[in-house]
Amino acid sequence: MIAATQVNHTALVAFGVLVAITLGVTVWAARRTRTTSEFLAAGGRISGAQNGIAISGDFMSAATFLGVTGLVFLVGIEGWTVACAAVVAILLMLLLFAERMRNAGEYTVADALAFRLREGPARAAAASATLFVALLFLVAQLVGAGVLLGALAGTSFTLSVAITGVFMLLYVVFGGMLATTWVQIIKAVLLIVCGVGLTAWVLGRAGFDPTAVITGAADRHPAGHAILSPGLAGTTGPNVISGALAFTLGSAALPHILVRFFTVRDAPAARRSMGWAIALIGGFFALLVLLGFATRYVLGTSPEAVIATKSGGNLAVPLMAEVLGGGPGTTAGDLLLAVVSAVAFATILAVVSGVVISASGAVAHDLWTKLLRGGRASDREETIAARVGAAGVGTIAVVLAMMAGSGFNVAFLVGLALSVSAAANFPALLLSFTWRRFTTTGAVAGVAVGLLASLTCIVLSPPVWPGADGNGSPLALTNPTIIAVPLGFAACWLGSVLSSRHEPKAERGYAEMLFRSLTGYVAP
């Protein structure tokens, strides 16, 4: 059973095979990664289809694969809200950012934000927000990888985090964006195959009737058919809205996903990327909801279901795979458990690699080349800075994950990262593309207020406030997005209104930025 601490040799073999494949991809990519453009954006040589699959891979994280199915396993149809939020996020990204980011930027989110604003403050604010979000995501993913690898391989949490960190840095430092993209593609394909295979297996048991799986899950759930209607999670309306906003707006403005638009040749390719991503993400998240009901259909109220419940639902899919194979101790059961866990581990490796790439771009391109060197750094110097930045950010994240420990609340970190992305990145980026009077002061104020509001509200919320289960916390919301996002927009507006007379360049540059962002044409 997954809770065992003994070494699972089958899992180690599965991990080894996947890691060997991805390392082979890294060696191949390293031979094709020489310049800054190749390191940070794969030289713009990724096709629309490849980029779309890679983007879907970013959304298909271990947290979604295990978390969404686990949420449906626990509370039923209410888990559908997370899946809906992911689909809305990708639609927002298509409508608001995809082509504009590709046409207005070069390597980073700060490129787009600084196009018509004062470069120094705008880049500093955008790069700071990128690094903050990146570190939160990295720590969360590394803690999850440490727990998963430790449970399957029998290694200590510290060693498991260190192993994950080493492979993460190998992918990025040597292979750059090209290796990261192909690792994401491989991971996305494996995840889809795994999800489809498990769902088809359970459907076969139910005569390939999805309604039989859903009603059977309701019959086997302690709450009965209450799982087929909202309300079982016990969350209040504001909490539901705030969480949905975090997943929707925060995911749409995540730096490590937005930089993927720089890996394709032109805006039409960016648009095709989003077409592929929407189709894959929409289908996959719909599949996850059915897979969540399938876990309850198979596990019912068995001892494995008890373990899955204690894990917050995160172990429901691996345990279901083990039961489908014959249960703990059987060859098929151990093999299926190992395969599902290895795919989840590969998913974590792919996600952290993408996050490190976005962070290295912020360090090398925004902070080093544009700010410290005034744009005078050579291509070789910037590439070296990107590799050093990737190694530095990755090492810091590994140390922080080790300090956090296996008992740290991973969901809290992910929620905070999405909240910061929604409150700090989304308003500033949206207004820079759509509002003529938007200024540098407004951008800096929006990023700073969004960041501080998110942090303050998180500290005052029940998950963090001292005391038994956060009782008596000043703020009842578990996610601050419903408060932080309006404050971020308000700060952008107020800062711009108060400084518009002092920044005529920002308004004059709007027409050029808008024309370029919509057409991709650069005036000679």
Sequence and secondary structure as in RCSB ss.txt:
>XXXX:A:sequence
MIAATQVNHTALVAFGVLVAITLGVTVWAARRTRTTSEFLAAGGRISGAQNGIAISGDFMSAATFLGVTGLVFLV
GIEGWTVACAAVVAILLMLLLFAERMRNAGEYTVADALAFRLREGPARAAAASATLFVALLFLVAQLVGAGVLLG
ALAGTSFTLSVAITGVFMLLYVVFGGMLATTWVQIIKAVLLIVCGVGLTAWVLGRAGFDPTAVITGAADRHPAGH
AILSPGLAGTTGPNVISGALAFTLGSAALPHILVRFFTVRDAPAARRSMGWAIALIGGFFALLVLLGFATRYVLG
TSPEAVIATKSGGNLAVPLMAEVLGGGPGTTAGDLLLAVVSAVAFATILAVVSGVVISASGAVAHDLWTKLLRGG
RASDREETIAARVGAAGVGTIAVVLAMMAGSGFNVAFLVGLALSVSAAANFPALLLSFTWRRFTTTGAVAGVAVG
LLASLTCIVLSPPVWPGADGNGSPLALTNPTIIAVPLGFAACWLGSVLSSRHEPKAERGYAEMLFRSLTGYVAP
>XXXX:A:secstr
 TT  S  HHHHHHHHHHHHHHHHHHHHHHTT  SHHHHHHGGG   HHHHHHHHHHHHS HHHHHHHHHHHHHH
GGGGHHHHHHHHHHHHHIIIIIHHHHHHH SSSHHHHHTSSS HHHHHHHHHHHHHHHHHHHHHHHHHHHHHHHH
HHH   HHHHHHHHHHHHHHHHHHHHHHHHHHHHHHHHHHHHHHHHHHHHHHHHHTTS HHHHHHHHHHHSTTGG
GGGSTTTT   HHHHHHHHHIIIIIHHT HHHHGGGGGSSSHHHHHHHHHHHHHHHHHHHHHHHHHHHHHHHHHT
TSHHHHHHHHTTTTTHHHHHHHHHTTSTTSHHHHHHHHHHHHHHHHHHHHHHHHHHHHHHHIIIIIIIIIIISTT
   HHHHHHHHHHHHHHHHHHHHHHHHHH TTS HHHHHHHHHHHIIIIIHHHHHHHHH TT  HHHHHHHHHHH
HHHHHHHHHHSTTTSSSGGGTT S   SS HHHHHHHHHHHHHHHHHHHGGG HHHHHHHHHHHHHHHH     
